[in-house]
Amino acid sequence: MVFSSVLFLFRFLPIFMICYFLVPRNMKNLVLFLGSLVFYAWGEPVYIFLMLFSTISDFVWGRLIEEYRGEDRSRIFLLCSVVINLFILGFFKYADFLLQTVNTVFGTSIPLLGLPLPIGISFYTFQTMSYVIDVYRGDTKAQRNILQFGVYVTMFPQLIAGPILKYHQIEKYLQERRSDLDAISYGAKRFVTGLAKKVLLANNLGLLWTQISSLKNDQMSVLMAWIGIVAYAFQIYFDFSGYSDMAIGLGAILGFHFPENFNYPYIATSVTDFWHRWHISLSTWFKEYVYIPLGGNRKGLARQILNILIVWTLTGIWHGAGWNFLFWGLWFALFLILEKLFLGELLKNAPVVFGRVYTLTVVLISWVFFALEKPGEILAYLQAMFGLNGVGLMNTQAMFLGNEYLVLLIIALVACLPVGSLLIHRLKSSKTGPAMALYRVGEKVIPAALLILSVAYIVDASYNPFLYFRF
Amino acid sequence: MDDKRNALLTVGLICAVLFILGIADLCNSDRIYSETENRVLAPRPTFSWESLLSGEYGDDYEEYMSDQFVGRDKWVGIKTRADILFQKKEINGVYLGADRYLIGVNDPQEYTEQMEDSRIASLKKLVNRWDAKVMLVPTADNILTDKLPAFAPHYDEMRLLAKVKESVGEEHYIDVYSALQEHAGEPIYYRTDHHWTSLGAYYGFLAWADNMGKFPYPYNMAGMKTVSEDFQGTLQSRINVAWTKDRIQYFPETEKKPVSITYDFADKADSLYAPEYLETKNQYGFFLNDNHAFIEIHTGYNPGKTLFVIKDSYANSMIPLLAAHYETIYVVDLRYFNGKLFQLMEQYEPEQGMDVLVLYDCIHFLEDFRFY
């Protein structure tokens, strides 16, 4: 099930919330767990057993690690857990990719498995790994209650698209949490904002990207190619951060406090800065569980560069089993390393606008690798962006689409900047009557209006893609 | 206290939307067919463990809920209004043109050269065997170019028609493109529907007569009769907001002499028009009783002359004008006819032979023109 569907909004969500708030405190985890299973099973009934296996397996490993803390065995248990997790992930996500690569390189024809990717597998295996590692390090106690642990792994708000929760961030809420009215009001607004970002902005701009990316090469003018990739940049940002908003909002309603996942990434002044603002829960995961254990920046420059390359290779293929994703990760590694070496210093002394333009250029080009899969397509698109395909600066189709989406692109641009939250903050903190009144009315009318508008777009949706089927 | 009331109101409003609509939807009964969207809506999926386990049931159920959601038509309207607010000029495959014209979008990407060539090859077979005349009517996006939104892409039918003309030969090709272009300023297309009007069909008829070397029956343009002033066609349905209303007219001369018609070998009628359709959403069905696989028309004109028409719905408003030139007209619509075309034609061909006319709009020609 996805959040942006009639089924979720008008059946699952109301029924779930009624049950959740009606049952006594000690039953809430059970309701959340069962609700999450229904949510997950709706589209993937069979893979639910994989998720449950993963849950039970790491619950047991966690207990064993704690039981034998300090002994060699504890290390072996950790290894077992990590190997099982990586095996599951590898088998379901990367097996076909590897087989295909073997087939191409050696000219063999080993049949592919053709397994559909279990939704959310990259998210929940990372969560369970975070748990056993936290236990091993002694950062946290092993969970004694399998239901609480089950809730941590399967919780539907962030199950399929993050944010990736680290166990130590969430542990205390599994046991004891309160939903007060303020949190519920905040959560409801946050959820609707996310829904609107996904349905109104991401889906509509996604439509533009689909139109442009399906054009033949001889129609791809420079303007067209740039409009297209900007549309894609907006689509993936609003889609992803919209999902995170919805997850964080639902979490708040249920009494959790999820970490933020995005922080206005497109205003970043360097690529390093960008990755402090984009999919924060993933980059901090890799930082905490891979980069720092590898030695981070404490073992000399050469080792640091190697560590960066390792982390970004992993980050790349985490996003999908394909060479283009690997290349996408390494593309970022390149600029992160350059920034470590000298570029960062240079940017610090230059006007901020340079940093922004440079970062956006790097990021927009990266989306070409990300969005298109075949090397030929990627190359052709890059050629079009830089006017090397001979179509020219613009054509009538680009003018039409530019015109058609101008208003939406401007809205998306404004929504990428912190102006909205700044405005809300100003209104909220002002003590004057009119500003306060404006805020009070706005906080009620705008979410309700956005919700209704989103429903209209969902009901009449010929286009409501789910971008994370590769993650 | 004030803060608490505020939060309560905020949550209450959002919950109200979800719960009221949710409950309204539960009480809403399912529809089989959407008249406004002109399509069959997804029915409630039948449950089986097998379909549940494959995930198919879940997917079908989502589609079902979305299709049957309470007030579906209203939601489409809200979306259109928002799109208009966003300054969109293309909504659900319809251009919002100047002068309140809705114009169907025909994406140039969708119609490949291969598609063109395969249709033209079929057409050529037909023309060679039957010495047929070919009349492919351009759609509104190619003729009302000044009404299109700025830079709006559209499939170039002129290029298609040049290819057709070259392939079937000039003597078989009726140039309705130029005829319509000459009158582009007149109401030759409906504003809310993808068909041409009776006036457009009349100019098509003149082009036909010219090509056939016939003296056209003298229809009086000033004497056209209006049968409806509130026609809202297929294009309006797609955007589903109040837009404008079209007028349906016809030439009363076509009713001067009695006709006898047989639809699909069974249903008899004595008029080229079916006023009962004016009471439905599909008012264009007024012409020739909407679409039928096979129609047989007998008139009191020109004894011994026979015409065989292979057509789509564009022809429905022009065939009445042809009635004055033939004693017998056979009409076949390939979208609904599954038999062998040439066999059917041989069966109905009189000894003295018959004229054959292929009458399509360019887009339906590309999409639907195939026979066995």
Chai-1 contact restraints between the chains, C-beta under 6 A:
chainA,res_idxA,chainB,res_idxB,connection_type,confidence,min_distance_angstrom,max_distance_angstrom,comment,restraint_id
A,S5,B,E62,contact,1.0,0.0,6.0,A-B,restraint_1
A,V6,B,M65,contact,1.0,0.0,6.0,A-B,restraint_2
A,V6,B,S66,contact,1.0,0.0,6.0,A-B,restraint_3
A,V6,B,F69,contact,1.0,0.0,6.0,A-B,restraint_4
A,L7,B,E62,contact,1.0,0.0,6.0,A-B,restraint_5
A,L7,B,M65,contact,1.0,0.0,6.0,A-B,restraint_6
A,F10,B,L21,contact,1.0,0.0,6.0,A-B,restraint_7
A,F10,B,G22,contact,1.0,0.0,6.0,A-B,restraint_8
A,F10,B,D25,contact,1.0,0.0,6.0,A-B,restraint_9
A,P14,B,L18,contact,1.0,0.0,6.0,A-B,restraint_10
A,P14,B,F19,contact,1.0,0.0,6.0,A-B,restraint_11
A,P14,B,G22,contact,1.0,0.0,6.0,A-B,restraint_12
A,W42,B,G58,contact,1.0,0.0,6.0,A-B,restraint_13
A,G43,B,G55,contact,1.0,0.0,6.0,A-B,restraint_14
A,G43,B,G58,contact,1.0,0.0,6.0,A-B,restraint_15
A,P45,B,L53,contact,1.0,0.0,6.0,A-B,restraint_16
A,P45,B,G55,contact,1.0,0.0,6.0,A-B,restraint_17
A,L181,B,A7,contact,1.0,0.0,6.0,A-B,restraint_18
A,D182,B,A7,contact,1.0,0.0,6.0,A-B,restraint_19
A,I184,B,V11,contact,1.0,0.0,6.0,A-B,restraint_20
A,S185,B,A7,contact,1.0,0.0,6.0,A-B,restraint_21
A,S185,B,T10,contact,1.0,0.0,6.0,A-B,restraint_22
A,S185,B,V11,contact,1.0,0.0,6.0,A-B,restraint_23
A,A188,B,V11,contact,1.0,0.0,6.0,A-B,restraint_24
A,A188,B,I14,contact,1.0,0.0,6.0,A-B,restraint_25
A,T396,B,F151,contact,1.0,0.0,6.0,A-B,restraint_26
A,Q397,B,P153,contact,1.0,0.0,6.0,A-B,restraint_27
A,M399,B,F151,contact,1.0,0.0,6.0,A-B,restraint_28
A,F400,B,F151,contact,1.0,0.0,6.0,A-B,restraint_29
A,F400,B,A152,contact,1.0,0.0,6.0,A-B,restraint_30
A,E404,B,K88,contact,1.0,0.0,6.0,A-B,restraint_31
A,E404,B,K89,contact,1.0,0.0,6.0,A-B,restraint_32
A,V407,B,F86,contact,1.0,0.0,6.0,A-B,restraint_33
A,V407,B,Q87,contact,1.0,0.0,6.0,A-B,restraint_34
A,L408,B,F86,contact,1.0,0.0,6.0,A-B,restraint_35
A,E443,B,T10,contact,1.0,0.0,6.0,A-B,restraint_36
A,K444,B,L9,contact,1.0,0.0,6.0,A-B,restraint_37
A,K444,B,T10,contact,1.0,0.0,6.0,A-B,restraint_38
A,K444,B,L13,contact,1.0,0.0,6.0,A-B,restraint_39
A,P447,B,I14,contact,1.0,0.0,6.0,A-B,restraint_40
A,A448,B,L13,contact,1.0,0.0,6.0,A-B,restraint_41
A,A448,B,V17,contact,1.0,0.0,6.0,A-B,restraint_42
A,L451,B,V17,contact,1.0,0.0,6.0,A-B,restraint_43
A,L453,B,A82,contact,1.0,0.0,6.0,A-B,restraint_44
A,A456,B,W75,contact,1.0,0.0,6.0,A-B,restraint_45
A,A456,B,I78,contact,1.0,0.0,6.0,A-B,restraint_46
A,A456,B,K79,contact,1.0,0.0,6.0,A-B,restraint_47
A,Y457,B,K79,contact,1.0,0.0,6.0,A-B,restraint_48
A,V459,B,S66,contact,1.0,0.0,6.0,A-B,restraint_49
A,V459,B,F69,contact,1.0,0.0,6.0,A-B,restraint_50
A,V459,B,W75,contact,1.0,0.0,6.0,A-B,restraint_51
A,D460,B,W75,contact,1.0,0.0,6.0,A-B,restraint_52
A,D460,B,V76,contact,1.0,0.0,6.0,A-B,restraint_53
A,D460,B,K79,contact,1.0,0.0,6.0,A-B,restraint_54
